[in-house]
Amino acid sequence: MAEFTMELNDEQKEVRDWLHGFAADVIRPAAAEWDEREETPWPVIQEAAKVGIYSLDFYAQQYFDPTGLGIPMAMEELFWGDAGIALSIVGTGLAAVGVLANGTEEQIGTWIPQMYGDANDVKVAAFCSSEPDAGSDVASMRTRAVYDEAKDEWVLNGTKTWATNGGIANVHVVVAVVDPELGSKGHASFIIPPGTEGLSQGQKFKKHGIRASHTAEVVLDNVRVPGSCLLGGKEKLDERLARAREKARQGGERVKNAAMATFEASRPAVGAMAVGTARAAYEVALDYATTREQFGRPIVDNQGVAFQLADMRTSIDAARLLVWRASWMAVNGKPFTAAEGSMSKLFASETAKKVTAQAIQILGGNGYTREYPVERMHRDAAIYTIFEGTSEIQRLVIARTLAGVPIR
Ligand SMILES: Cc1cc2nc3c(=O)[nH]c(=O)nc-3n(C[C@H](O)[C@H](O)[C@H](O)COP(=O)(O)OP(=O)(O)OC[C@H]3O[C@@H](n4cnc5c(N)ncnc54)[C@H](O)[C@@H]3O)c2cc1C
């Protein structure tokens, strides 16, 4: 019988400790400064590149860890350091995964190195799917990609919004409509190479949290890219569209949605980010509660404070277990019959919001100031219940999966 263990192996512990050291020594000390500056922390990304944390190799190694725990472990440690800076470090990975998942070997080899640059000249990449009128409702996307057969070029027009690294990226991955009749099944992804004419940054958003991460609109005005920039290639796209049309003719609304399965596998990574932020705030609160004295004793001696800490830690551990379970399921090809990926993201992100608020309460007036990091962590935590599908959308996906109702 296969051995069951809940312990990380020696190699995983080594990677975790190494990442923790980087998060503690490089990310955490820079967190307040870049939060105030509301700018991409290029020097920190460069440090991460120098030690090998900002690279495809590192990401791929964790991605292919056979236990599935490589990515969640890495996310938890980096986001424990600081969510805004960590998102600046891993944001490129989100675009790279889009290419890894759908691109040909040639596309992977050509574009992913250009997404990262090198330690002397670091670059970032952006994944652009959301639009002003297509957030949760991805199927209402309007950005259009039209094939110009004579020139073997695709022409893209539309406005993307909320793109992490949008406009400052060397390489943009853009999702666009190629067949409006097919809803989300009529979408395809395109590489927009560096310096392509017609792509520009729109508004850069001033945000509540994760302020060290750049978020902006991306405007596509008659952007022309070579046919080779369609991820996966034209032949594969034509086959996929033909299958989707056939299924639509047969009343294909009830077919399983492959995109949803991809989300189930990627959402635990966001859950792990939330666990990192929650754990960071909990640790500050625990330390404060054991050292701050009122009424002649540490405040943790009051059950009202101690029980909050007990609940915080219990929720964080439960969130991590859900994240690890879903990550293990993804790597082992287990079917997500109860939307376990969405479950992990929902619980971990709600936990992060709650735990960071509790941390502010435990620190009292100090918790409410920028002298202590928990107010920043609370602002940062709010993003987890919004991006990669809001909490409401996670609940909708879980409920529909349980009920066997199709997810549109
Ligand atoms: C900082 C940041 C970074 C981001 N990075 C990226 C990125 O890199 N690339 C990218 O493509 N996108 C990115 N996003 C976009 C993000 O994924 C969307 O904001 C998110 O999907 C929600 O879409 P929306 O903002 O349009 O909200 P809406 O979809 O308009 O939702 C508004 C509210 O209505 C609720 N709601 C909507 N539909 C339902 C329903 N059917 N049932 C119940 N409630 C519902 C939502 O839960 C939410 O509470 C980012 C967003 C932010 C804020």
The ligand as a MOL file (V3000), in Angstrom:
LIG
                    3D

  0  0  0     0  0            999 V3000
M  V30 BEGIN CTAB
M  V30 COUNTS 53 58 0 0 0
M  V30 BEGIN ATOM
M  V30 1 C -5.4620 44.0000 -8.7020 0
M  V30 2 C -6.0940 43.1880 -9.7730 0
M  V30 3 C -5.3090 42.4380 -10.6290 0
M  V30 4 C -5.8960 41.7010 -11.6580 0
M  V30 5 N -5.1040 41.0330 -12.5400 0
M  V30 6 C -5.6640 40.5220 -13.6670 0
M  V30 7 C -4.8460 40.0280 -14.7180 0
M  V30 8 O -3.6150 40.0000 -14.6240 0
M  V30 9 N -5.4430 39.6020 -15.8540 0
M  V30 10 C -6.7970 39.6090 -16.0040 0
M  V30 11 O -7.2830 39.1940 -17.0620 0
M  V30 12 N -7.6070 40.0540 -15.0210 0
M  V30 13 C -7.0760 40.5170 -13.8560 0
M  V30 14 N -7.8820 41.0180 -12.8560 0
M  V30 15 C -9.3410 41.0350 -13.0580 0
M  V30 16 C -10.1150 40.1540 -12.0870 0
M  V30 17 O -9.9700 38.8160 -12.4110 0
M  V30 18 C -11.5700 40.6490 -12.1130 0
M  V30 19 O -11.5960 41.8920 -11.4180 0
M  V30 20 C -12.5360 39.6760 -11.4940 0
M  V30 21 O -12.6630 38.5560 -12.3290 0
M  V30 22 C -13.9230 40.2710 -11.2410 0
M  V30 23 O -14.4100 40.9280 -12.3590 0
M  V30 24 P -15.0110 42.4190 -12.2190 0
M  V30 25 O -14.0060 43.2170 -11.4900 0
M  V30 26 O -15.4180 42.8830 -13.5500 0
M  V30 27 O -16.2620 42.2660 -11.2780 0
M  V30 28 P -17.7640 41.8800 -11.7270 0
M  V30 29 O -17.7560 40.6350 -12.5270 0
M  V30 30 O -18.4320 43.0740 -12.2880 0
M  V30 31 O -18.4150 41.5600 -10.3040 0
M  V30 32 C -18.8710 42.5630 -9.4140 0
M  V30 33 C -19.5370 41.8820 -8.2200 0
M  V30 34 O -20.6570 41.1070 -8.6810 0
M  V30 35 C -20.5420 39.7600 -8.2720 0
M  V30 36 N -21.1050 38.8650 -9.2860 0
M  V30 37 C -20.9050 38.8930 -10.6420 0
M  V30 38 N -21.5780 37.8840 -11.2350 0
M  V30 39 C -22.1830 37.2060 -10.2360 0
M  V30 40 C -23.0280 36.0510 -10.1950 0
M  V30 41 N -23.3570 35.3830 -11.3010 0
M  V30 42 N -23.4820 35.6290 -8.9870 0
M  V30 43 C -23.1620 36.2860 -7.8550 0
M  V30 44 N -22.3730 37.3750 -7.8310 0
M  V30 45 C -21.8950 37.8230 -9.0060 0
M  V30 46 C -19.0480 39.5550 -8.1120 0
M  V30 47 O -18.7520 38.4390 -7.2720 0
M  V30 48 C -18.6120 40.8800 -7.5320 0
M  V30 49 O -18.8390 40.8650 -6.1590 0
M  V30 50 C -7.3040 41.7060 -11.7910 0
M  V30 51 C -8.1040 42.4560 -10.9090 0
M  V30 52 C -7.5190 43.1980 -9.9280 0
M  V30 53 C -8.3990 44.0380 -9.0380 0
M  V30 END ATOM
M  V30 BEGIN BOND
M  V30 1 1 1 2
M  V30 2 1 2 3
M  V30 3 2 2 52
M  V30 4 2 3 4
M  V30 5 1 4 5
M  V30 6 1 4 50
M  V30 7 2 5 6
M  V30 8 1 6 7
M  V30 9 1 6 13
M  V30 10 2 7 8
M  V30 11 1 7 9
M  V30 12 1 9 10
M  V30 13 2 10 11
M  V30 14 1 10 12
M  V30 15 2 12 13
M  V30 16 1 13 14
M  V30 17 1 14 15
M  V30 18 1 14 50
M  V30 19 1 15 16
M  V30 20 1 16 17
M  V30 21 1 16 18
M  V30 22 1 18 19
M  V30 23 1 18 20
M  V30 24 1 20 21
M  V30 25 1 20 22
M  V30 26 1 22 23
M  V30 27 1 23 24
M  V30 28 2 24 25
M  V30 29 1 24 26
M  V30 30 1 24 27
M  V30 31 1 27 28
M  V30 32 2 28 29
M  V30 33 1 28 30
M  V30 34 1 28 31
M  V30 35 1 31 32
M  V30 36 1 32 33
M  V30 37 1 33 34
M  V30 38 1 33 48
M  V30 39 1 34 35
M  V30 40 1 35 36
M  V30 41 1 35 46
M  V30 42 1 36 37
M  V30 43 1 36 45
M  V30 44 2 37 38
M  V30 45 1 38 39
M  V30 46 1 39 40
M  V30 47 2 39 45
M  V30 48 1 40 41
M  V30 49 2 40 42
M  V30 50 1 42 43
M  V30 51 2 43 44
M  V30 52 1 44 45
M  V30 53 1 46 47
M  V30 54 1 46 48
M  V30 55 1 48 49
M  V30 56 2 50 51
M  V30 57 1 51 52
M  V30 58 1 52 53
M  V30 END BOND
M  V30 END CTAB
M  END
